[in-house]
Amino acid sequence: MYIYASSPVSKVVGEFEPVDVIHGEPEDVWLQTKAYAGVNKAFYDAYFDGRAVAYAIVIQNLKMYDVPKELPFHAPQSFRYIEHL
């Protein structure tokens, strides 16, 4: 999977391999992911406020690019399948 940074960067900044998806009540998912989430509890709680279920992607082989890459098309609102950049 590629990591796209929206405005003002508007480029692909890295990639990773998805391994698993964790889901459950937001507090349970927080307890499983807090050491690796990359956000603090306040941000997490605000993001999942009012939600009954939270999802987190377990990743491996994270690679952040030294130089972000341009997309050969306009970025979609959700996702798009691509072979390689």
N, C-alpha and C positions, 0 to 999 in steps of 0.2 A: 504494500500500500504506500502511496505517496502522501507526503505532508505538504499541504498548500497553505501558505500564509496569505491572508487576504490583505486588503488595502492598509497601509500604503505599499507594502512589499509586492503583492500580487504575483508571487512566483512560488515554485516548488522548492522547499527548503530541506527536504530529507525524505527518507523512506524507511520502512520496516516490514517485517513479516508478522502477520497476525497468527497467534497460537491458539487462543481460546477466547471466549466471551464469558464474563462473569455477569450474572444478573440476580436481582433480588430486591428486597426492601432497601431504600437508600442507606440507612444506617448500617445494615449488614454489609453492603458493598463497600462502604467507607472503611469499615473495620478490616476488610480484606485487602484494600488497595491504598490506604493512606500513606504507607511508606514509599510508594512509587507514583502516586497520583500527579505530582507536580503542581498541585494547588493546595491552598490551605482549607481548613474546615469551613470557614465562613463563605468562601467562594463556592465550595462544593454544595453546601446547604442551600445557598441562594439559587444555584443552577438547578437543583432537583426539588426546589420548593413546590409543594403541591402535587408531586409525582408519587405514585405508589410503587413504581419499579424504576431501578437505576441499572444502567449497563456500563461495563468497562471492558475494553479490549486488552487482552494480555498480549504483549508483543515480544519479539526477539530480533536480533540483528539490526538494531537501530543504526542508521547512518545519516548524519546531518551533513549537508553539503557545505563546502567552503565557499562556493559560489552558487547562489540559488539559480535554478533553471527556469527558463520561460516555458509556458505551455504552448503547444502548437495549435491551440484553439481557445475560445473564451471559456473561463472556468464555469462549470455548472453550479447550480444552487445546492445540490446534494452530493451526487457522485457520478463518476463516469468510468467505464472500463477502458484501460489503455494498455498496450503491450509494453512499450518502453519509452522513456523520454530521450 
